[in-house]
Amino acid sequence: MAPFQWILVSGLAPAPLIGLLAAIQVERQQKYGDILLAASLPGALLALFLLFGLRADSWERGDFIAGVAASLEEVAANGELPDSEQVIELTLKLLPGIAYVSLLFVAVLGYRLAQGLGDRLSTPLPAVTPLRQWRLWESCIWVLIAALAGLLTGEGLVRDLAINLTLVLGLLFATQGLALVRHLMWRLGAQRFLEVLVYTLLAFTSGLSLMFLALLGLGDTWFDWRRIGHRKDEPPPDNGRPDQEIDK
């Protein structure tokens, strides 16, 4: 079984546990961000298992190497075979972070489905933060700085952990950058076709756009261009309609 197929299967297997953790947080009347944080714990455990289990000559590492090699053979059948050793090593190093992001996606998707079902059954769940209002906790920037420091100075397990933390946080900040783009188009009242055009352009330039969106997300964390971080401290507007509370 190829590694990415294994990740897909492993993401579905802990789905009941993810749902249980989310339900506990809902019962405790937690916010959407706290619910997802708790629901992502199985992903964190899987990432740690992969981080430790794929080291040295463990049987798990042998299985994954065989899976990557089989995938490369399929690629070679349709074109030039890339440097297999470098691809395998890179895949093994990034696999814990990819696994965590995959299970986090399962948690987000599962909550969306549960919310739709809850609305039909008249048992509403805490509201999902719209993409244009979504923002990471500000403390995540310090985790990213620590991960970059470990990436530059660490060795062995510390460096592998730093690589995966950088991957996960980079993707999350890129999502925040996408939220900033969505917010800008919403403020400008962009037409639907223009939104589709922008998203299509980002998809077709995924390599550059990920870096661009991550930088936008980092900038939004520092400068709070959408004023989300300050909104809770602001008094209600004069028209008597308080701003929508932003849950993290």
MARBA-3410 file (N, C-alpha, C, O; in Angstrom, 1 decimal):
248
0.9,-1.2,0.0,0.0,0.0,0.0,0.9,1.2,0.0,1.8,1.3,0.8 ~ 0.7,2.2,-0.9,1.4,3.4,-1.0,1.2,4.3,0.3,0.1,4.2,0.9 ~ 2.2,5.1,0.7,2.1,5.8,1.9,0.8,6.8,1.9,0.2,6.8,3.0 ~ 0.5,7.4,0.8,-0.6,8.4,0.9,-1.9,7.6,0.9,-2.9,8.2,1.4 ~ -2.0,6.4,0.3,-3.2,5.6,0.5,-3.3,5.2,1.9,-4.4,5.1,2.5
-2.2,4.9,2.6,-2.2,4.5,4.0,-2.7,5.6,4.9,-3.5,5.4,5.8 ~ -2.3,6.9,4.5,-2.8,8.0,5.3,-4.3,8.2,5.2,-4.9,8.5,6.1 ~ -4.8,8.0,3.9,-6.2,8.1,3.7,-7.0,7.1,4.6,-8.0,7.5,5.2 ~ -6.5,5.9,4.6,-7.2,4.8,5.4,-7.1,5.1,6.9,-8.1,5.0,7.6 ~ -5.9,5.6,7.3,-5.7,5.8,8.7,-6.5,7.1,9.2,-6.8,7.2,10.3
-6.8,8.0,8.2,-7.6,9.1,8.6,-9.0,8.8,8.8,-9.7,9.4,9.6 ~ -9.5,7.7,8.1,-10.9,7.3,8.3,-11.0,6.4,9.6,-12.1,6.4,10.2 ~ -10.0,5.7,9.9,-10.1,4.7,11.0,-10.4,5.4,12.4,-11.2,5.0,13.1 ~ -9.7,6.5,12.7,-9.9,7.2,14.0,-11.1,8.2,13.9,-11.3,9.0,14.9 ~ -11.9,8.2,12.9,-13.0,9.1,12.7,-14.0,9.1,13.9,-14.4,10.1,14.4
-14.3,7.9,14.4,-15.2,7.8,15.6,-14.6,8.5,16.8,-15.3,9.2,17.6 ~ -13.3,8.3,17.0,-12.6,9.0,18.2,-12.6,10.5,18.0,-12.8,11.3,18.9 ~ -12.3,10.9,16.7,-12.3,12.4,16.4,-13.7,12.9,16.7,-13.8,14.0,17.3 ~ -14.8,12.2,16.3,-16.1,12.7,16.6,-16.4,12.7,18.1,-17.1,13.6,18.6 ~ -15.9,11.7,18.8,-16.2,11.7,20.3,-15.5,12.9,21.0,-16.1,13.5,21.8
-14.3,13.2,20.6,-13.6,14.3,21.2,-14.3,15.6,20.9,-14.4,16.5,21.7 ~ -14.7,15.7,19.6,-15.5,16.9,19.3,-16.8,17.1,20.0,-17.1,18.1,20.5 ~ -17.5,15.9,20.2,-18.7,15.9,21.0,-18.5,16.4,22.4,-19.3,17.1,23.0 ~ -17.4,15.9,23.0,-17.1,16.3,24.4,-16.9,17.8,24.5,-17.4,18.4,25.4 ~ -16.2,18.4,23.5,-16.0,19.8,23.5,-17.3,20.6,23.3,-17.5,21.7,23.9
-18.1,20.0,22.4,-19.4,20.7,22.2,-20.3,20.7,23.5,-20.9,21.7,23.8 ~ -20.2,19.5,24.2,-21.0,19.4,25.5,-20.5,20.4,26.5,-21.2,20.9,27.3 ~ -19.2,20.7,26.4,-18.6,21.7,27.3,-18.7,23.1,26.9,-18.2,24.0,27.5 ~ -19.4,23.3,25.7,-19.8,24.6,25.2,-18.5,25.4,24.8,-18.4,26.6,25.0 ~ -17.6,24.7,24.2,-16.3,25.3,23.7,-16.6,25.9,22.4,-17.5,25.7,21.7
-15.6,26.8,22.0,-15.7,27.5,20.7,-15.2,26.5,19.6,-14.7,25.5,19.8 ~ -15.5,27.0,18.3,-15.2,26.1,17.2,-13.7,25.8,17.1,-13.3,24.6,16.9 ~ -12.8,26.7,17.4,-11.4,26.5,17.3,-10.9,25.5,18.4,-10.1,24.6,18.1 ~ -11.5,25.6,19.6,-11.1,24.6,20.6,-11.7,23.2,20.3,-11.0,22.2,20.7 ~ -12.8,23.2,19.7,-13.4,21.9,19.3,-12.5,21.2,18.3,-12.2,20.0,18.4
-12.0,21.9,17.3,-11.1,21.3,16.3,-9.7,21.0,16.9,-9.2,19.9,16.5 ~ -9.3,21.8,17.8,-8.0,21.4,18.5,-8.1,20.1,19.2,-7.2,19.3,19.1 ~ -9.2,19.9,19.9,-9.3,18.6,20.6,-9.5,17.5,19.6,-9.0,16.4,19.9 ~ -10.3,17.7,18.6,-10.6,16.7,17.6,-9.3,16.3,16.8,-9.2,15.2,16.2 ~ -8.3,17.2,16.8,-7.1,16.9,16.0,-6.0,16.1,16.8,-5.0,15.8,16.3
-6.4,15.8,18.1,-5.4,15.0,18.9,-5.0,13.7,18.3,-3.9,13.3,18.4 ~ -6.0,12.9,17.8,-5.6,11.6,17.1,-4.6,11.9,16.0,-3.7,11.0,15.8 ~ -4.7,13.0,15.3,-3.7,13.3,14.3,-2.4,13.6,14.8,-1.4,13.2,14.3 ~ -2.3,14.2,16.0,-1.0,14.5,16.6,-0.4,13.2,17.1,0.8,13.0,17.0 ~ -1.2,12.3,17.6,-0.7,11.0,18.1,-0.2,10.2,16.9,0.9,9.6,17.0
-0.9,10.2,15.8,-0.4,9.5,14.6,0.9,10.1,14.1,1.8,9.4,13.7 ~ 1.0,11.4,14.1,2.2,12.1,13.7,3.4,11.7,14.5,4.5,11.4,14.0 ~ 3.2,11.6,15.8,4.3,11.2,16.7,4.7,9.8,16.5,5.8,9.4,16.6 ~ 3.7,8.9,16.3,4.0,7.5,16.0,4.8,7.4,14.7,5.8,6.6,14.7 ~ 4.5,8.2,13.7,5.2,8.1,12.5,6.6,8.7,12.7,7.6,8.2,12.1
6.7,9.8,13.5,8.0,10.4,13.7,9.0,9.5,14.4,10.2,9.5,14.0 ~ 8.5,8.7,15.3,9.4,7.8,16.0,9.5,6.4,15.3,10.5,5.8,15.3 ~ 8.3,6.0,14.7,8.3,4.7,14.2,9.0,4.5,12.9,9.4,3.4,12.5 ~ 9.2,5.6,12.2,9.9,5.5,10.8,11.4,5.8,10.9,12.0,6.0,9.9 ~ 11.9,5.7,12.1,13.4,6.0,12.3,14.1,4.6,12.2,13.6,3.6,12.5
15.4,4.7,11.9,16.3,3.6,11.9,15.8,2.5,11.0,15.4,2.7,9.9 ~ 15.9,1.2,11.5,15.5,0.1,10.7,14.2,-0.6,11.2,14.1,-1.8,11.1 ~ 13.2,0.2,11.6,12.0,-0.3,12.0,11.2,-1.0,10.9,11.4,-0.6,9.7 ~ 10.4,-1.9,11.2,9.6,-2.6,10.1,8.6,-1.6,9.5,8.3,-1.7,8.3 ~ 8.1,-0.6,10.2,7.3,0.4,9.6,8.0,1.2,8.5,7.4,1.5,7.5
9.3,1.5,8.8,10.0,2.2,7.8,10.2,1.4,6.5,10.1,1.9,5.4 ~ 10.5,0.1,6.7,10.6,-0.8,5.5,9.4,-0.8,4.7,9.4,-0.8,3.5 ~ 8.2,-0.9,5.3,6.9,-0.9,4.6,6.7,0.3,3.8,6.3,0.3,2.7 ~ 7.0,1.5,4.4,6.8,2.7,3.8,7.7,2.9,2.6,7.4,3.5,1.6 ~ 9.0,2.5,2.8,9.9,2.6,1.7,9.5,1.8,0.5,9.6,2.2,-0.6
9.0,0.6,0.8,8.4,-0.3,-0.3,7.3,0.4,-1.0,7.1,0.3,-2.2 ~ 6.4,1.1,-0.2,5.3,1.7,-0.8,5.7,2.9,-1.7,5.1,3.1,-2.8 ~ 6.6,3.7,-1.2,7.1,4.8,-2.0,7.8,4.3,-3.3,7.6,4.8,-4.4 ~ 8.6,3.2,-3.1,9.3,2.6,-4.3,8.3,2.1,-5.3,8.5,2.3,-6.5 ~ 7.2,1.5,-4.9,6.1,1.1,-5.8,5.5,2.2,-6.5,5.2,2.1,-7.7
5.2,3.3,-5.8,4.7,4.5,-6.4,5.6,5.1,-7.5,5.1,5.5,-8.5 ~ 6.9,5.1,-7.2,7.9,5.6,-8.1,7.9,4.7,-9.4,8.2,5.3,-10.5 ~ 7.7,3.4,-9.2,7.7,2.6,-10.4,6.6,2.9,-11.3,6.7,2.8,-12.5 ~ 5.4,3.3,-10.7,4.3,3.7,-11.5,4.6,5.0,-12.3,4.2,5.2,-13.4 ~ 5.3,5.9,-11.6,5.6,7.2,-12.2,6.6,6.9,-13.4,6.5,7.5,-14.4
7.6,6.0,-13.2,8.6,5.6,-14.2,7.9,5.0,-15.4,8.5,5.2,-16.5 ~ 6.8,4.4,-15.3,6.1,3.8,-16.4,5.6,4.8,-17.4,5.4,4.6,-18.6 ~ 5.4,6.1,-16.8,4.8,7.1,-17.7,5.8,8.2,-18.0,5.5,9.2,-18.6 ~ 7.0,8.1,-17.5,8.0,9.2,-17.8,9.3,8.8,-17.1,9.6,7.7,-16.8 ~ 10.1,9.9,-16.9,11.5,9.7,-16.3,11.4,9.5,-14.8,10.6,10.1,-14.1
12.2,8.6,-14.3,12.2,8.2,-12.9,13.0,9.2,-12.1,14.2,9.4,-12.5 ~ 12.4,9.9,-11.1,13.2,10.8,-10.3,14.2,10.1,-9.4,14.2,8.9,-9.4 ~ 15.0,10.9,-8.8,16.0,10.3,-7.8,15.2,9.7,-6.7,14.7,10.3,-5.8 ~ 15.2,8.4,-6.7,14.3,7.6,-5.8,14.7,7.8,-4.3,13.9,7.9,-3.5 ~ 16.0,7.8,-4.1,16.5,7.9,-2.7,16.1,9.2,-2.1,15.6,9.3,-0.9
16.2,10.3,-2.8,15.9,11.6,-2.3,14.4,11.7,-2.1,13.9,12.3,-1.1 ~ 13.6,11.2,-3.0,12.1,11.2,-2.9,11.7,10.5,-1.7,10.8,10.9,-1.0 ~ 12.2,9.3,-1.5,11.9,8.4,-0.4,12.2,9.1,1.0,11.4,9.2,1.9 ~ 13.4,9.7,1.1,13.8,10.3,2.3,12.9,11.5,2.6,12.5,11.8,3.7 ~ 12.6,12.3,1.5,11.8,13.5,1.7,10.4,13.1,2.2,9.8,13.7,3.0
9.8,12.0,1.5,8.5,11.6,1.9,8.5,11.1,3.3,7.5,11.4,4.1 ~ 9.5,10.4,3.8,9.5,9.9,5.1,9.6,11.0,6.2,9.0,10.9,7.2 ~ 10.4,12.0,5.8,10.5,13.2,6.7,9.2,14.0,6.9,8.9,14.4,8.0 ~ 8.5,14.1,5.8,7.3,14.9,5.8,6.0,14.2,6.1,5.0,14.8,6.4 ~ 6.1,12.9,6.2,4.9,12.0,6.4,4.2,12.3,7.7,2.9,12.4,7.7
4.9,12.6,8.9,4.1,12.9,10.1,3.3,14.2,9.9,2.1,14.2,10.4 ~ 3.9,15.2,9.4,3.1,16.4,9.2,1.9,16.3,8.2,0.9,16.8,8.5 ~ 2.2,15.5,7.1,1.1,15.3,6.2,-0.1,14.5,6.8,-1.2,14.8,6.6 ~ 0.3,13.5,7.7,-0.7,12.7,8.4,-1.5,13.6,9.3,-2.7,13.5,9.4 ~ -0.9,14.5,10.0,-1.6,15.4,11.0,-2.6,16.3,10.2,-3.7,16.4,10.6
-2.1,16.9,9.1,-3.0,17.8,8.3,-4.1,17.0,7.7,-5.3,17.5,7.7 ~ -3.9,15.7,7.3,-5.0,14.9,6.8,-6.0,14.6,7.8,-7.2,14.8,7.5 ~ -5.7,14.3,9.0,-6.7,14.1,10.1,-7.3,15.3,10.5,-8.5,15.3,10.9 ~ -6.6,16.4,10.5,-7.3,17.7,10.8,-8.3,18.0,9.8,-9.4,18.5,10.1 ~ -8.1,17.7,8.5,-9.1,17.9,7.4,-10.3,17.0,7.7,-11.4,17.4,7.5
-10.0,15.8,8.1,-11.1,14.9,8.5,-12.0,15.5,9.6,-13.2,15.4,9.5 ~ -11.3,16.1,10.6,-12.1,16.7,11.7,-12.9,17.8,11.2,-14.1,18.0,11.6 ~ -12.4,18.7,10.3,-13.1,19.8,9.8,-14.3,19.4,9.0,-15.4,19.9,9.1 ~ -14.0,18.4,8.1,-15.1,17.9,7.2,-16.2,17.2,8.0,-17.4,17.4,7.8 ~ -15.8,16.4,9.0,-16.7,15.8,9.9,-17.6,16.7,10.7,-18.8,16.5,10.8
-17.0,17.8,11.1,-17.8,18.8,11.9,-18.8,19.5,11.0,-19.9,19.8,11.4 ~ -18.4,19.8,9.8,-19.3,20.4,8.8,-20.5,19.5,8.6,-21.6,20.0,8.5 ~ -20.2,18.2,8.4,-21.3,17.3,8.1,-22.2,17.2,9.3,-23.5,17.2,9.2 ~ -21.6,17.2,10.5,-22.4,17.0,11.8,-23.2,18.3,12.0,-24.3,18.2,12.5 ~ -22.7,19.4,11.6,-23.4,20.7,11.8,-24.7,20.7,10.9,-25.8,21.1,11.3
-24.5,20.2,9.6,-25.6,20.2,8.7,-26.7,19.2,9.2,-27.9,19.5,9.1 ~ -26.2,18.1,9.8,-27.2,17.1,10.3,-27.9,17.7,11.6,-29.1,17.5,11.8 ~ -27.1,18.4,12.4,-27.7,19.0,13.6,-28.7,20.0,13.3,-29.7,20.1,14.0 ~ -28.5,20.8,12.3,-29.5,21.8,11.9,-30.8,21.1,11.5,-31.9,21.6,11.8 ~ -30.7,20.0,10.8,-31.9,19.3,10.3,-32.7,18.7,11.5,-33.9,18.5,11.5
-31.9,18.3,12.6,-32.5,17.6,13.8,-32.8,18.6,14.9,-33.2,18.2,16.0 ~ -32.7,19.9,14.6,-33.0,21.0,15.5,-32.0,20.9,16.7,-32.5,21.2,17.9 ~ -30.8,20.4,16.5,-29.8,20.4,17.6,-28.6,21.1,17.1,-27.6,20.5,16.7 ~ -28.6,22.4,17.0,-27.5,23.2,16.3,-26.2,23.1,17.1,-26.2,23.0,18.3 ~ -25.1,23.0,16.4,-23.8,23.0,16.9,-23.2,24.4,16.9,-23.7,25.3,16.2
-22.1,24.7,17.7,-21.5,26.0,17.6,-21.1,26.3,16.1,-20.7,25.5,15.4 ~ -21.3,27.6,15.8,-21.2,28.1,14.4,-19.8,27.9,14.0,-18.8,28.1,14.7 ~ -19.6,27.6,12.7,-18.3,27.5,12.0,-17.9,28.9,11.6,-18.7,29.6,11.0 ~ -16.7,29.2,12.0,-16.2,30.5,11.6,-16.0,30.6,10.0,-15.4,29.8,9.4 ~ -16.7,31.6,9.4,-16.5,31.8,8.0,-15.0,31.9,7.6,-14.2,32.4,8.3
-14.7,31.4,6.4,-13.3,31.5,5.9,-12.7,32.9,6.0,-11.6,33.1,6.4 ~ -13.5,33.9,5.6,-13.0,35.2,5.5,-12.7,35.8,6.9,-12.0,36.8,7.0 ~ -13.2,35.2,8.0,-13.0,35.6,9.3,-12.1,34.7,10.1,-11.8,34.9,11.3 ~ -11.5,33.7,9.4,-10.7,32.7,10.2,-9.3,33.2,10.4,-8.8,33.8,9.5 ~ -8.8,32.9,11.6,-7.5,33.4,12.0,-6.9,32.4,13.0,-7.6,32.0,13.9
-5.6,32.1,12.8,-4.9,31.3,13.8,-4.7,32.1,15.1,-4.7,33.3,15.1 ~ -4.5,31.3,16.2,-4.1,31.9,17.4,-2.8,32.6,17.2,-1.9,32.1,16.5 ~ -2.6,33.8,17.8,-1.4,34.6,17.6,-0.2,33.9,18.2,1.0,34.1,17.7 ~ -0.3,33.0,19.2,0.8,32.3,19.8,1.4,31.3,18.8,2.6,30.9,19.0 ~ 0.7,31.0,17.7,1.3,30.0,16.7,2.5,30.6,16.0,3.3,29.8,15.6
2.6,31.9,16.0,3.8,32.5,15.3,5.1,32.1,16.1,6.1,32.0,15.5 ~ 5.0,32.0,17.4,6.1,31.7,18.2,6.5,30.2,18.1,7.7,29.9,18.1 ~ 5.5,29.4,17.9,5.8,28.0,17.6,6.5,27.8,16.3,7.4,27.0,16.1 ~ 6.1,28.6,15.3,6.7,28.6,14.0,8.2,29.1,14.1,9.1,28.5,13.5 ~ 8.4,30.2,14.9,9.8,30.7,15.1,10.6,29.6,15.7,11.8,29.4,15.4
10.1,28.9,16.8,10.8,27.8,17.4,11.1,26.7,16.4,12.2,26.1,16.5 ~ 10.2,26.4,15.6,10.4,25.3,14.6,11.5,25.7,13.6,12.3,24.9,13.2 ~ 11.5,26.9,13.2,12.5,27.4,12.2,13.9,27.4,12.9,14.9,27.1,12.3 ~ 13.9,27.7,14.2,15.2,27.7,14.9,15.7,26.2,15.0,16.9,26.0,14.8 ~ 14.8,25.3,15.3,15.2,23.9,15.3,15.6,23.4,14.0,16.4,22.5,13.9
15.0,23.9,12.9,15.3,23.5,11.6,16.7,23.9,11.2,17.4,23.2,10.5 ~ 17.1,25.1,11.7,18.5,25.6,11.4,19.6,25.1,12.3,20.7,24.9,11.8 ~ 19.3,24.8,13.5,20.3,24.4,14.5,20.2,23.0,15.0,21.1,22.4,15.5 ~ 19.0,22.4,14.9,18.8,21.0,15.4,19.3,19.9,14.5,19.7,20.1,13.4 ~ 19.4,18.7,15.1,19.9,17.6,14.4,19.0,16.4,14.8,18.3,16.4,15.9
19.0,15.4,14.0,18.3,14.1,14.3,16.8,14.3,14.5,16.1,15.0,13.7 ~ 16.3,13.8,15.6,14.8,13.9,15.9,14.3,15.3,16.0,13.2,15.6,15.6 ~ 15.2,16.2,16.6,14.8,17.6,16.8,14.5,18.2,15.4,13.6,19.0,15.2 ~ 15.4,17.9,14.5,15.3,18.5,13.2,14.1,18.0,12.4,13.4,18.7,11.8 ~ 13.8,16.7,12.6,12.7,16.0,11.9,11.4,16.6,12.5,10.5,16.9,11.7
11.3,16.8,13.8,10.2,17.5,14.4,10.0,18.9,13.9,8.9,19.3,13.6 ~ 11.1,19.6,13.8,11.0,21.0,13.3,10.5,21.1,11.9,9.8,22.0,11.5 ~ 11.0,20.1,11.0,10.6,20.1,9.6,9.0,19.9,9.6,8.4,20.6,8.8 ~ 8.5,19.0,10.3,7.1,18.7,10.3,6.3,19.9,10.9,5.2,20.2,10.4 ~ 6.8,20.5,12.0,6.0,21.6,12.5,6.0,22.8,11.5,5.0,23.5,11.4
7.1,23.0,10.8,7.2,24.0,9.8,6.2,23.8,8.7,5.5,24.7,8.2 ~ 6.1,22.5,8.3,5.1,22.1,7.2,3.7,22.4,7.7,3.0,23.0,6.9 ~ 3.3,21.9,8.9,2.0,22.1,9.3,1.6,23.6,9.5,0.6,24.0,9.0 ~ 2.5,24.3,10.2,2.2,25.7,10.4,2.2,26.5,9.1,1.5,27.5,8.9 ~ 3.1,26.1,8.2,3.2,26.8,6.9,1.8,26.6,6.2,1.3,27.6,5.6
1.3,25.4,6.2,0.0,25.2,5.5,-1.2,25.9,6.3,-2.1,26.5,5.6 ~ -1.1,26.0,7.6,-2.1,26.7,8.3,-2.1,28.2,8.1,-3.1,28.9,7.9 ~ -0.8,28.8,8.0,-0.7,30.2,7.7,-1.1,30.5,6.3,-1.6,31.5,6.0 ~ -0.9,29.5,5.4,-1.3,29.7,4.0,-2.8,29.7,3.9,-3.4,30.5,3.2 ~ -3.5,28.9,4.8,-5.0,28.9,4.9,-5.4,30.3,5.4,-6.4,30.8,4.9
-4.7,30.8,6.3,-5.0,32.2,6.8,-4.8,33.2,5.7,-5.6,34.2,5.6 ~ -3.8,33.1,4.9,-3.6,33.9,3.8,-4.8,33.9,2.8,-5.2,34.9,2.3 ~ -5.2,32.6,2.6,-6.4,32.5,1.7,-7.6,33.1,2.3,-8.4,33.7,1.6 ~ -7.8,33.1,3.6,-8.9,33.7,4.3,-8.8,35.2,4.1,-9.8,35.9,3.9 ~ -7.6,35.8,4.1,-7.4,37.2,3.9,-7.8,37.6,2.4,-8.4,38.6,2.2
-7.4,36.7,1.5,-7.8,37.0,0.1,-9.4,36.9,0.0,-10.0,37.8,-0.7 ~ -10.0,36.0,0.6,-11.4,35.9,0.6,-12.1,37.1,1.2,-13.1,37.6,0.8 ~ -11.5,37.6,2.3,-12.0,38.8,3.0,-11.9,40.0,2.1,-12.8,40.8,2.0 ~ -10.8,40.1,1.4,-10.6,41.3,0.5,-11.6,41.2,-0.6,-12.2,42.3,-1.0 ~ -11.9,40.1,-1.2,-12.9,40.0,-2.3,-14.2,40.3,-1.8,-15.1,40.9,-2.5
-14.5,39.8,-0.5,-15.8,40.1,0.1,-16.0,41.6,0.3,-17.1,42.2,0.0 ~ -14.9,42.3,0.8,-15.0,43.7,1.0,-15.2,44.5,-0.3,-15.9,45.5,-0.3 ~ -14.6,44.0,-1.3,-14.7,44.7,-2.6,-15.9,44.3,-3.4,-16.2,44.9,-4.4 ~ -16.7,43.4,-2.9,-17.9,42.9,-3.6,-17.6,42.3,-4.9,-18.3,42.5,-5.9 ~ -16.6,41.5,-5.0,-16.2,40.8,-6.2,-17.2,39.9,-6.7,-17.9,39.3,-5.9
-17.4,39.8,-8.0,-18.4,38.9,-8.6,-17.9,37.5,-8.5,-16.7,37.2,-8.3 ~ -18.8,36.6,-8.6,-18.5,35.2,-8.4,-17.5,34.6,-9.4,-16.6,33.9,-9.0 ~ -17.6,35.1,-10.6,-16.7,34.6,-11.6,-15.3,35.0,-11.4,-14.3,34.3,-11.7 ~ -15.1,36.2,-10.8,-13.8,36.7,-10.4,-13.2,35.9,-9.3,-12.0,35.6,-9.3 ~ -14.0,35.5,-8.3,-13.5,34.7,-7.2,-13.0,33.4,-7.8,-12.0,32.9,-7.4
-13.8,32.8,-8.7,-13.4,31.5,-9.3,-12.1,31.6,-10.0,-11.3,30.8,-10.0 ~ -12.0,32.7,-10.7,-10.8,33.0,-11.5,-9.6,33.1,-10.6,-8.5,32.6,-10.9 ~ -9.7,33.8,-9.4,-8.6,33.9,-8.5,-8.2,32.6,-7.9,-7.0,32.3,-7.8 ~ -9.2,31.8,-7.5,-8.9,30.5,-6.9,-8.3,29.6,-7.9,-7.4,28.8,-7.6 ~ -8.8,29.6,-9.1,-8.2,28.8,-10.2,-6.7,29.2,-10.4,-5.9,28.3,-10.6
-6.4,30.5,-10.4,-5.0,30.9,-10.6,-4.2,30.4,-9.4,-3.0,30.0,-9.7 ~ -4.7,30.5,-8.2,-3.9,30.0,-7.1,-3.7,28.5,-7.2,-2.6,28.0,-6.8 ~ -4.7,27.8,-7.7,-4.5,26.3,-7.8,-3.5,25.9,-8.8,-2.7,25.0,-8.6 ~ -3.5,26.7,-9.9,-2.5,26.3,-11.0,-1.1,26.8,-10.7,-0.2,26.4,-11.4 ~ -1.0,27.7,-9.8,0.4,28.1,-9.4,0.6,27.7,-7.9,1.1,28.5,-7.1
0.3,26.5,-7.6,0.2,26.0,-6.2,1.6,26.2,-5.5,1.6,26.6,-4.3 ~ 2.7,26.0,-6.1,4.0,26.1,-5.5,4.2,27.5,-5.0,4.5,27.8,-3.9 ~ 4.1,28.5,-6.0,4.3,29.9,-5.6,3.2,30.4,-4.8,3.4,31.2,-3.8 ~ 2.0,30.0,-5.0,0.8,30.6,-4.3,0.8,30.2,-2.8,0.4,30.9,-2.0 ~ 1.3,29.0,-2.5,1.4,28.5,-1.1,2.4,29.4,-0.4,2.1,29.8,0.8
3.5,29.7,-1.0,4.5,30.6,-0.3,3.9,32.0,-0.2,4.0,32.6,0.9 ~ 3.2,32.5,-1.2,2.6,33.8,-1.2,1.5,33.9,-0.1,1.5,34.9,0.7 ~ 0.6,32.9,0.0,-0.4,32.9,0.9,0.1,32.7,2.4,-0.4,33.4,3.3 ~ 1.2,31.9,2.5,1.8,31.8,3.9,2.3,33.1,4.3,2.2,33.5,5.5 ~ 3.0,33.9,3.4,3.5,35.2,3.8,2.4,36.1,4.1,2.5,36.9,5.1
1.3,36.1,3.4,0.1,36.9,3.7,-0.5,36.5,5.1,-0.8,37.4,5.9 ~ -0.5,35.2,5.4,-1.0,34.8,6.7,-0.1,35.3,7.8,-0.6,35.7,8.9 ~ 1.2,35.2,7.6,2.1,35.7,8.6,1.9,37.2,8.8,1.9,37.7,9.9 ~ 1.8,37.9,7.7,1.6,39.4,7.8,0.3,39.7,8.5,0.3,40.7,9.3 ~ -0.7,39.0,8.3,-2.0,39.2,8.9,-1.9,38.9,10.4,-2.6,39.6,11.2
-1.1,38.0,10.8,-0.9,37.7,12.2,-0.2,38.9,12.9,-0.5,39.3,14.0 ~ 0.8,39.4,12.3,1.6,40.5,12.9,0.8,41.9,12.8,0.8,42.6,13.8 ~ 0.1,42.2,11.7,-0.5,43.5,11.5,-2.0,43.5,11.7,-2.6,44.5,11.8 ~ -2.6,42.3,11.7,-4.0,42.1,11.9,-4.8,43.1,11.0,-5.6,43.9,11.4 ~ -4.6,42.9,9.7,-5.2,43.7,8.7,-6.7,43.7,8.7,-7.4,44.7,8.3
-7.3,42.6,9.1,-8.8,42.5,9.2,-9.3,42.9,10.5,-10.6,43.0,10.7 ~ -8.4,43.3,11.4,-8.8,43.8,12.8,-9.6,42.8,13.5,-10.5,43.1,14.4 ~ -9.4,41.5,13.3,-10.1,40.4,14.0,-9.6,40.3,15.4,-10.4,40.1,16.3 ~ -8.3,40.4,15.6,-7.7,40.3,16.9,-8.1,41.3,17.9,-8.1,41.1,19.1 ~ -8.5,42.5,17.3,-8.8,43.7,18.2,-10.3,43.8,18.4,-10.8,44.6,19.2
-11.1,43.0,17.6,-12.5,43.3,17.5,-13.2,43.0,18.9,-14.2,43.7,19.2 ~ -12.7,42.0,19.6,-13.4,41.7,20.9,-13.2,42.8,21.9,-14.0,42.9,22.8 ~ -12.2,43.6,21.7,-11.9,44.7,22.7,-12.6,46.0,22.3,-12.6,46.9,23.1 ~ -13.2,46.0,21.2,-13.9,47.3,20.7,-15.3,47.3,21.3,-16.0,46.3,21.4 ~ -15.8,48.6,21.6,-17.2,48.7,22.0,-18.1,48.5,20.9,-17.7,48.6,19.7
-19.4,48.2,21.1,-20.4,48.0,20.1,-20.5,49.3,19.3,-20.3,50.4,19.8 ~ -20.8,49.2,17.9,-21.0,50.4,17.1,-22.2,51.2,17.5,-23.0,50.7,18.3 ~ -22.2,52.4,17.1,-23.3,53.3,17.5,-24.7,52.9,17.1,-25.7,53.2,17.7 ~ -24.7,52.1,16.0,-26.0,51.7,15.5,-26.7,50.6,16.3,-27.8,50.1,16.0 ~ -26.0,50.1,17.4,-26.6,49.2,18.3,-26.4,47.7,17.8,-26.9,46.8,18.5
-25.8,47.5,16.7,-25.6,46.2,16.2,-24.2,45.7,16.4,-23.3,46.1,15.6 ~ -23.9,44.9,17.5,-22.6,44.5,17.7,-22.0,43.7,16.6,-22.8,42.9,16.0 ~ -20.7,43.8,16.4,-20.1,42.9,15.4,-20.2,41.5,15.8,-20.3,41.1,16.9 ~ -20.2,40.6,14.8,-20.3,39.2,15.0,-19.1,38.7,15.7,-18.0,39.0,15.3 ~ -19.3,38.0,16.8,-18.2,37.5,17.6,-17.4,36.5,16.7,-17.9,35.6,16.0
-16.1,36.6,16.8,-15.2,35.8,16.0,-14.6,34.7,16.9,-13.8,35.0,17.8 ~ -15.0,33.5,16.6,-14.4,32.4,17.4,-13.2,31.9,16.8,-13.1,31.8,15.5 ~ -12.2,31.5,17.6,-11.0,31.0,17.0,-11.1,29.5,17.2,-10.1,28.7,16.8
END
